[in-house]
Amino acid sequence: MKKEQSFDTKSGTQDQIEGATRNLTGKVKEATGRAFGNPRLEAEGDIDQILGHAQKKVGEIKRVLGQ
């Protein structure tokens, strides 16, 4: 028998929470990188903020669609 592949999808609320957390982590990284003159850490913080914002928006869309 063939076993069906299962996909574990996150709820919209969970995506919103994780997105907000990632956004906050990015802000801390960016500020730390700026304070210590570390452009790589500052850039990582920028990327985390962008990805966190996007994940939060995905969560909002999921909630609107009822997923």
Sequence and secondary structure as in RCSB ss.txt:
>XXXX:A:sequence
MKKEQSFDTKSGTQDQIEGATRNLTGKVKEATGRAFGNPRLEAEGDIDQILGHAQKKVGEIKRVLGQ
>XXXX:A:secstr
           HHHHHHHHHHHHHHHHHHHHHHHHTT HHHHHHHHHHHHHHHHHHHHHHHHHHHT 
